[in-house]
Amino acid sequence: MNRPKEYKKLYLWGKEELKAAGVPEPDIDARYLLEAVCGTNRNTLLADPGRKISPCEEEKYQEYIATRKKRIPLQHILGVQEFMGLEFVVNENVLIPRQDTECLVEEVLRFLQDGSKILDVCTGSGCILLSLLHFSNYCKGVGIDISKEALTVAKENGERIRALPHPNDWEEDTVTFLESDLFESLTEKDFDYIVSNPPYIASSVIPELMEEVRLHEPILALDGKEDGLHFYRRIILNSRDYLKKEGMLFFEIGYDQGKAVRQLMEEAGYAEITVVKDLAGLDRVVYGIRK
Ligand code: GLN
């Protein structure tokens, strides 16, 4: 390539490369990658477009752009994703935290009482549980997941969130992560809240997903089997044994699963079941109370 030495020129080059490779939102990704390389922010492009680029920065940027052209997710290149205003480490072993999931966390936070016990089923990166613990006081949380590799990421995130300034220091047992196929290895009971964003995409829909998701995110975190409802059925069936009376069960759901999950919860004896829409106006969260 012609070696551009100025910030904006390099950005425009990166954007064109990504666009030609069919990467969705090439402008945003080109900018984020350049900011990561140069330690700059979104203002730099406007305020200092002529900023000089060092050969080292240029080389790194070229490398990042080449990787992104292979449709490796942006977050796998950067190694982090922001969620609820907190920074979480991610890799190919966990689902990248989605903005949609903030809707679930915000709904739980409306009800969450200080000093409660929370269980996060299919915790992945731990983003849901750790956000809940960070934005509450004296709560304790257990995150379970079938994937050992995911739990390594969750534990690292636990240490990062623990290290953040927080009005009440976390105890040794504020958060625990446990390898478990749903509830199988869980001995603790009497949770006040169970939360879960389980895999909920029907197997038949997986081939239609974006390349970034289909080829680079863990299939284990996506595939909800035959009709996408497999894990809701199993979690709803067992959750009663792990919830206190009057405890609450919260799920993230796919846009077309509200009715089905509501019905499953009704059949299992949950009351006051509510379906909540996300900012796009789509069904996103279902919750109910264990009677
Ligand atoms: N709980 C994690 C998240 O919401 C992982 C969910 C999953 O793996 N299905 O990001």
Boltz pocket constraint, residues with backbone or C-beta under 6 A from the ligand:
constraints:
  - pocket:
      binder: B
      contacts: [[A, 94], [A, 95], [A, 96], [A, 97], [A, 98], [A, 101], [A, 121], [A, 122], [A, 123], [A, 124], [A, 125], [A, 126], [A, 127], [A, 128], [A, 197], [A, 198], [A, 199], [A, 200], [A, 220], [A, 221], [A, 222]]
      max_distance: 6.0
